[in-house]
Structure formats: structure tokens, C-alpha cells
Amino acid sequence: MSQKDMSISFPAGLFNDVCQVIEAARQRVTISVNSELTETIS
């Protein structure tokens, strides 16, 4: 199987949607970790 046969095509905008979901998850994790650290220090 050639490299060209293994390529995947995505519907328009899917990549950006996935990136936005990942970024939102990162932000939620950051907020959660910061909250836990603040409670631990207090």
C-alpha cells in the first residue's frame, strides 16, 4: 500500500473543530489544576 493510499480526507472544518475541542479541554484542565494547587497551598 502506498503512502497516497493511506491518506485520510476530512470533511471541511473537522480539523478546526477537533482543535477547538482539544484547546477547550486544555483550558479546563489548567483551571482544575490551578484550583487544586490553590486549595493545597491554603
PQR file of N, CA, C, O and H, with PARSE charges and radii, in Angstrom:
ATOM      1  N   MET A   1       0.852  -1.183   0.000 -0.4000 1.5000
ATOM      2  CA  MET A   1       0.000   0.000   0.000 -0.0000 2.0000
ATOM      3  C   MET A   1       0.890   1.236   0.000  0.5500 1.7000
ATOM      4  O   MET A   1       1.806   1.337   0.816 -0.5500 1.4000
ATOM      5  N   SER A   2       0.641   2.146  -0.874 -0.4000 1.5000
ATOM      6  CA  SER A   2       1.462   3.352  -0.971 -0.0000 2.0000
ATOM      7  C   SER A   2       1.013   4.393   0.060  0.5500 1.7000
ATOM      8  O   SER A   2      -0.069   4.298   0.639 -0.5500 1.4000
ATOM      9  H   SER A   2      -0.103   2.064  -1.537  0.4000 1.0000
ATOM     10  N   GLN A   3       1.871   5.373   0.265 -0.4000 1.5000
ATOM     11  CA  GLN A   3       1.550   6.458   1.206 -0.0000 2.0000
ATOM     12  C   GLN A   3       0.280   7.181   0.777  0.5500 1.7000
ATOM     13  O   GLN A   3      -0.522   7.588   1.618 -0.5500 1.4000
ATOM     14  H   GLN A   3       2.750   5.450  -0.206  0.4000 1.0000
ATOM     15  N   LYS A   4       0.097   7.342  -0.533 -0.4000 1.5000
ATOM     16  CA  LYS A   4      -1.086   8.038  -1.035 -0.0000 2.0000
ATOM     17  C   LYS A   4      -2.362   7.276  -0.674  0.5500 1.7000
ATOM     18  O   LYS A   4      -3.386   7.895  -0.383 -0.5500 1.4000
ATOM     19  H   LYS A   4       0.748   7.011  -1.216  0.4000 1.0000
ATOM     20  N   ASP A   5      -2.313   5.946  -0.689 -0.4000 1.5000
ATOM     21  CA  ASP A   5      -3.482   5.146  -0.354 -0.0000 2.0000
ATOM     22  C   ASP A   5      -3.869   5.288   1.113  0.5500 1.7000
ATOM     23  O   ASP A   5      -5.020   5.053   1.480 -0.5500 1.4000
ATOM     24  H   ASP A   5      -1.481   5.444  -0.925  0.4000 1.0000
ATOM     25  N   MET A   6      -2.911   5.673   1.950 -0.4000 1.5000
ATOM     26  CA  MET A   6      -3.162   5.754   3.382 -0.0000 2.0000
ATOM     27  C   MET A   6      -3.650   7.133   3.821  0.5500 1.7000
ATOM     28  O   MET A   6      -3.950   7.334   4.998 -0.5500 1.4000
ATOM     29  H   MET A   6      -1.976   5.865   1.652  0.4000 1.0000
ATOM     30  N   SER A   7      -3.734   8.079   2.895 -0.4000 1.5000
ATOM     31  CA  SER A   7      -4.161   9.415   3.277 -0.0000 2.0000
ATOM     32  C   SER A   7      -5.634   9.413   3.670  0.5500 1.7000
ATOM     33  O   SER A   7      -6.431   8.618   3.171 -0.5500 1.4000
ATOM     34  H   SER A   7      -3.491   7.915   1.938  0.4000 1.0000
ATOM     35  N   ILE A   8      -5.966  10.313   4.566 -0.4000 1.5000
ATOM     36  CA  ILE A   8      -7.336  10.420   5.063 -0.0000 2.0000
ATOM     37  C   ILE A   8      -7.853  11.805   4.701  0.5500 1.7000
ATOM     38  O   ILE A   8      -7.168  12.806   4.907 -0.5500 1.4000
ATOM     39  H   ILE A   8      -5.319  10.958   4.971  0.4000 1.0000
ATOM     40  N   SER A   9      -9.046  11.854   4.169 -0.4000 1.5000
ATOM     41  CA  SER A   9      -9.627  13.161   3.888 -0.0000 2.0000
ATOM     42  C   SER A   9     -10.679  13.462   4.950  0.5500 1.7000
ATOM     43  O   SER A   9     -11.472  12.594   5.316 -0.5500 1.4000
ATOM     44  H   SER A   9      -9.602  11.041   4.001  0.4000 1.0000
ATOM     45  N   PHE A  10     -10.678  14.683   5.433 -0.4000 1.5000
ATOM     46  CA  PHE A  10     -11.605  15.113   6.474 -0.0000 2.0000
ATOM     47  C   PHE A  10     -12.647  16.045   5.874  0.5500 1.7000
ATOM     48  O   PHE A  10     -12.348  16.805   4.953 -0.5500 1.4000
ATOM     49  H   PHE A  10     -10.034  15.387   5.136  0.4000 1.0000
ATOM     50  N   PRO A  11     -13.866  15.989   6.392 -0.5600 1.5000
ATOM     51  CA  PRO A  11     -14.871  16.967   5.965  0.2800 2.0000
ATOM     52  C   PRO A  11     -14.389  18.380   6.321  0.5500 1.7000
ATOM     53  O   PRO A  11     -13.632  18.568   7.273 -0.5500 1.4000
ATOM     54  N   ALA A  12     -14.829  19.338   5.561 -0.4000 1.5000
ATOM     55  CA  ALA A  12     -14.420  20.730   5.781 -0.0000 2.0000
ATOM     56  C   ALA A  12     -14.708  21.145   7.219  0.5500 1.7000
ATOM     57  O   ALA A  12     -15.814  20.950   7.722 -0.5500 1.4000
ATOM     58  H   ALA A  12     -15.444  19.185   4.788  0.4000 1.0000
ATOM     59  N   GLY A  13     -13.714  21.713   7.866 -0.4000 1.5000
ATOM     60  CA  GLY A  13     -13.887  22.247   9.212 -0.0000 2.0000
ATOM     61  C   GLY A  13     -13.684  21.234  10.328  0.5500 1.7000
ATOM     62  O   GLY A  13     -13.598  21.628  11.491 -0.5500 1.4000
ATOM     63  H   GLY A  13     -12.816  21.871   7.457  0.4000 1.0000
ATOM     64  N   LEU A  14     -13.604  19.953  10.022 -0.4000 1.5000
ATOM     65  CA  LEU A  14     -13.476  18.946  11.080 -0.0000 2.0000
ATOM     66  C   LEU A  14     -12.185  19.135  11.865  0.5500 1.7000
ATOM     67  O   LEU A  14     -12.190  19.068  13.094 -0.5500 1.4000
ATOM     68  H   LEU A  14     -13.674  19.632   9.078  0.4000 1.0000
ATOM     69  N   PHE A  15     -11.082  19.370  11.163 -0.4000 1.5000
ATOM     70  CA  PHE A  15      -9.800  19.556  11.845 -0.0000 2.0000
ATOM     71  C   PHE A  15      -9.874  20.726  12.816  0.5500 1.7000
ATOM     72  O   PHE A  15      -9.425  20.617  13.958 -0.5500 1.4000
ATOM     73  H   PHE A  15     -11.079  19.425  10.165  0.4000 1.0000
ATOM     74  N   ASN A  16     -10.435  21.840  12.369 -0.4000 1.5000
ATOM     75  CA  ASN A  16     -10.564  23.010  13.256 -0.0000 2.0000
ATOM     76  C   ASN A  16     -11.473  22.711  14.440  0.5500 1.7000
ATOM     77  O   ASN A  16     -11.198  23.154  15.554 -0.5500 1.4000
ATOM     78  H   ASN A  16     -10.800  21.929  11.442  0.4000 1.0000
ATOM     79  N   ASP A  17     -12.549  21.968  14.216 -0.4000 1.5000
ATOM     80  CA  ASP A  17     -13.451  21.601  15.311 -0.0000 2.0000
ATOM     81  C   ASP A  17     -12.726  20.754  16.347  0.5500 1.7000
ATOM     82  O   ASP A  17     -12.883  20.971  17.549 -0.5500 1.4000
ATOM     83  H   ASP A  17     -12.773  21.608  13.310  0.4000 1.0000
ATOM     84  N   VAL A  18     -11.939  19.796  15.888 -0.4000 1.5000
ATOM     85  CA  VAL A  18     -11.186  18.938  16.803 -0.0000 2.0000
ATOM     86  C   VAL A  18     -10.163  19.770  17.577  0.5500 1.7000
ATOM     87  O   VAL A  18      -9.984  19.575  18.780 -0.5500 1.4000
ATOM     88  H   VAL A  18     -11.812  19.620  14.912  0.4000 1.0000
ATOM     89  N   CYS A  19      -9.503  20.683  16.899 -0.4000 1.5000
ATOM     90  CA  CYS A  19      -8.542  21.563  17.573 -0.0000 2.0000
ATOM     91  C   CYS A  19      -9.219  22.392  18.657  0.5500 1.7000
ATOM     92  O   CYS A  19      -8.659  22.575  19.738 -0.5500 1.4000
ATOM     93  H   CYS A  19      -9.648  20.841  15.922  0.4000 1.0000
ATOM     94  N   GLN A  20     -10.409  22.891  18.378 -0.4000 1.5000
ATOM     95  CA  GLN A  20     -11.138  23.684  19.368 -0.0000 2.0000
ATOM     96  C   GLN A  20     -11.542  22.840  20.571  0.5500 1.7000
ATOM     97  O   GLN A  20     -11.486  23.320  21.704 -0.5500 1.4000
ATOM     98  H   GLN A  20     -10.863  22.743  17.499  0.4000 1.0000
ATOM     99  N   VAL A  21     -11.942  21.607  20.347 -0.4000 1.5000
ATOM    100  CA  VAL A  21     -12.304  20.714  21.455 -0.0000 2.0000
ATOM    101  C   VAL A  21     -11.084  20.437  22.322  0.5500 1.7000
ATOM    102  O   VAL A  21     -11.175  20.451  23.549 -0.5500 1.4000
ATOM    103  H   VAL A  21     -11.987  21.218  19.427  0.4000 1.0000
ATOM    104  N   ILE A  22      -9.948  20.186  21.690 -0.4000 1.5000
ATOM    105  CA  ILE A  22      -8.720  19.930  22.444 -0.0000 2.0000
ATOM    106  C   ILE A  22      -8.301  21.161  23.240  0.5500 1.7000
ATOM    107  O   ILE A  22      -7.917  21.044  24.403 -0.5500 1.4000
ATOM    108  H   ILE A  22      -9.874  20.174  20.693  0.4000 1.0000
ATOM    109  N   GLU A  23      -8.371  22.320  22.634 -0.4000 1.5000
ATOM    110  CA  GLU A  23      -7.994  23.551  23.328 -0.0000 2.0000
ATOM    111  C   GLU A  23      -8.921  23.811  24.511  0.5500 1.7000
ATOM    112  O   GLU A  23      -8.453  24.213  25.576 -0.5500 1.4000
ATOM    113  H   GLU A  23      -8.684  22.415  21.689  0.4000 1.0000
ATOM    114  N   ALA A  24     -10.214  23.591  24.350 -0.4000 1.5000
ATOM    115  CA  ALA A  24     -11.161  23.783  25.454 -0.0000 2.0000
ATOM    116  C   ALA A  24     -10.851  22.809  26.593  0.5500 1.7000
ATOM    117  O   ALA A  24     -10.930  23.186  27.762 -0.5500 1.4000
ATOM    118  H   ALA A  24     -10.594  23.264  23.485  0.4000 1.0000
ATOM    119  N   ALA A  25     -10.505  21.583  26.271 -0.4000 1.5000
ATOM    120  CA  ALA A  25     -10.152  20.600  27.291 -0.0000 2.0000
ATOM    121  C   ALA A  25      -8.883  21.020  28.025  0.5500 1.7000
ATOM    122  O   ALA A  25      -8.798  20.882  29.245 -0.5500 1.4000
ATOM    123  H   ALA A  25     -10.440  21.277  25.321  0.4000 1.0000
ATOM    124  N   ARG A  26      -7.908  21.526  27.297 -0.4000 1.5000
ATOM    125  CA  ARG A  26      -6.673  22.010  27.932 -0.0000 2.0000
ATOM    126  C   ARG A  26      -6.971  23.139  28.914  0.5500 1.7000
ATOM    127  O   ARG A  26      -6.415  23.181  30.012 -0.5500 1.4000
ATOM    128  H   ARG A  26      -7.978  21.638  26.305  0.4000 1.0000
ATOM    129  N   GLN A  27      -7.843  24.043  28.516 -0.4000 1.5000
ATOM    130  CA  GLN A  27      -8.188  25.155  29.400 -0.0000 2.0000
ATOM    131  C   GLN A  27      -8.887  24.657  30.658  0.5500 1.7000
ATOM    132  O   GLN A  27      -8.617  25.148  31.754 -0.5500 1.4000
ATOM    133  H   GLN A  27      -8.294  24.009  27.624  0.4000 1.0000
ATOM    134  N   ARG A  28      -9.791  23.677  30.507 -0.4000 1.5000
ATOM    135  CA  ARG A  28     -10.477  23.121  31.686 -0.0000 2.0000
ATOM    136  C   ARG A  28      -9.499  22.422  32.618  0.5500 1.7000
ATOM    137  O   ARG A  28      -9.620  22.529  33.839 -0.5500 1.4000
ATOM    138  H   ARG A  28     -10.011  23.278  29.617  0.4000 1.0000
ATOM    139  N   VAL A  29      -8.540  21.714  32.057 -0.4000 1.5000
ATOM    140  CA  VAL A  29      -7.528  21.041  32.868 -0.0000 2.0000
ATOM    141  C   VAL A  29      -6.685  22.068  33.603  0.5500 1.7000
ATOM    142  O   VAL A  29      -6.403  21.901  34.789 -0.5500 1.4000
ATOM    143  H   VAL A  29      -8.442  21.627  31.066  0.4000 1.0000
ATOM    144  N   THR A  30      -6.282  23.117  32.922 -0.4000 1.5000
ATOM    145  CA  THR A  30      -5.480  24.164  33.556 -0.0000 2.0000
ATOM    146  C   THR A  30      -6.224  24.790  34.722  0.5500 1.7000
ATOM    147  O   THR A  30      -5.648  24.985  35.792 -0.5500 1.4000
ATOM    148  H   THR A  30      -6.511  23.253  31.958  0.4000 1.0000
ATOM    149  N   ILE A  31      -7.477  25.101  34.531 -0.4000 1.5000
ATOM    150  CA  ILE A  31      -8.286  25.698  35.602 -0.0000 2.0000
ATOM    151  C   ILE A  31      -8.411  24.735  36.778  0.5500 1.7000
ATOM    152  O   ILE A  31      -8.294  25.137  37.935 -0.5500 1.4000
ATOM    153  H   ILE A  31      -7.945  24.943  33.662  0.4000 1.0000
ATOM    154  N   SER A  32      -8.647  23.471  36.474 -0.4000 1.5000
ATOM    155  CA  SER A  32      -8.802  22.467  37.527 -0.0000 2.0000
ATOM    156  C   SER A  32      -7.513  22.291  38.327  0.5500 1.7000
ATOM    157  O   SER A  32      -7.538  22.247  39.557 -0.5500 1.4000
ATOM    158  H   SER A  32      -8.741  23.145  35.533  0.4000 1.0000
ATOM    159  N   VAL A  33      -6.392  22.191  37.624 -0.4000 1.5000
ATOM    160  CA  VAL A  33      -5.104  22.020  38.308 -0.0000 2.0000
ATOM    161  C   VAL A  33      -4.781  23.245  39.142  0.5500 1.7000
ATOM    162  O   VAL A  33      -4.333  23.116  40.281 -0.5500 1.4000
ATOM    163  H   VAL A  33      -6.371  22.226  36.624  0.4000 1.0000
ATOM    164  N   ASN A  34      -5.000  24.426  38.596 -0.4000 1.5000
ATOM    165  CA  ASN A  34      -4.738  25.649  39.359 -0.0000 2.0000
ATOM    166  C   ASN A  34      -5.602  25.712  40.610  0.5500 1.7000
ATOM    167  O   ASN A  34      -5.130  26.125  41.670 -0.5500 1.4000
ATOM    168  H   ASN A  34      -5.364  24.531  37.671  0.4000 1.0000
ATOM    169  N   SER A  35      -6.845  25.312  40.499 -0.4000 1.5000
ATOM    170  CA  SER A  35      -7.745  25.293  41.638 -0.0000 2.0000
ATOM    171  C   SER A  35      -7.250  24.328  42.717  0.5500 1.7000
ATOM    172  O   SER A  35      -7.234  24.667  43.900 -0.5500 1.4000
ATOM    173  H   SER A  35      -7.228  24.976  39.638  0.4000 1.0000
ATOM    174  N   GLU A  36      -6.853  23.141  42.306 -0.4000 1.5000
ATOM    175  CA  GLU A  36      -6.349  22.153  43.257 -0.0000 2.0000
ATOM    176  C   GLU A  36      -5.068  22.638  43.934  0.5500 1.7000
ATOM    177  O   GLU A  36      -4.896  22.458  45.140 -0.5500 1.4000
ATOM    178  H   GLU A  36      -6.866  22.866  41.345  0.4000 1.0000
ATOM    179  N   LEU A  37      -4.179  23.246  43.172 -0.4000 1.5000
ATOM    180  CA  LEU A  37      -2.943  23.771  43.756 -0.0000 2.0000
ATOM    181  C   LEU A  37      -3.235  24.880  44.762  0.5500 1.7000
ATOM    182  O   LEU A  37      -2.609  24.951  45.820 -0.5500 1.4000
ATOM    183  H   LEU A  37      -4.318  23.392  42.193  0.4000 1.0000
ATOM    184  N   THR A  38      -4.181  25.734  44.428 -0.4000 1.5000
ATOM    185  CA  THR A  38      -4.548  26.829  45.336 -0.0000 2.0000
ATOM    186  C   THR A  38      -5.120  26.273  46.625  0.5500 1.7000
ATOM    187  O   THR A  38      -4.793  26.763  47.706 -0.5500 1.4000
ATOM    188  H   THR A  38      -4.690  25.676  43.569  0.4000 1.0000
ATOM    189  N   GLU A  39      -5.962  25.266  46.535 -0.4000 1.5000
ATOM    190  CA  GLU A  39      -6.527  24.659  47.758 -0.0000 2.0000
ATOM    191  C   GLU A  39      -5.469  23.948  48.573  0.5500 1.7000
ATOM    192  O   GLU A  39      -5.536  23.948  49.802 -0.5500 1.4000
ATOM    193  H   GLU A  39      -6.229  24.868  45.657  0.4000 1.0000
ATOM    194  N   THR A  40      -4.504  23.346  47.922 -0.4000 1.5000
ATOM    195  CA  THR A  40      -3.440  22.631  48.625 -0.0000 2.0000
ATOM    196  C   THR A  40      -2.556  23.602  49.390  0.5500 1.7000
ATOM    197  O   THR A  40      -2.133  23.316  50.510 -0.5500 1.4000
ATOM    198  H   THR A  40      -4.450  23.345  46.923  0.4000 1.0000
ATOM    199  N   ILE A  41      -2.278  24.745  48.785 -0.4000 1.5000
ATOM    200  CA  ILE A  41      -1.411  25.742  49.422 -0.0000 2.0000
ATOM    201  C   ILE A  41      -2.104  26.415  50.586  0.5500 1.7000
ATOM    202  O   ILE A  41      -1.447  26.775  51.563 -0.5500 1.4000
ATOM    203  H   ILE A  41      -2.622  24.977  47.875  0.4000 1.0000
ATOM    204  N   SER A  42      -3.386  26.591  50.512 -0.4000 1.5000
ATOM    205  CA  SER A  42      -4.145  27.313  51.549 -0.0000 2.0000
ATOM    206  C   SER A  42      -4.180  26.568  52.851  0.5500 1.7000
ATOM    207  O   SER A  42      -4.777  27.041  53.818 -0.5500 1.4000
ATOM    208  H   SER A  42      -3.919  26.299  49.719  0.4000 1.0000
TER
END
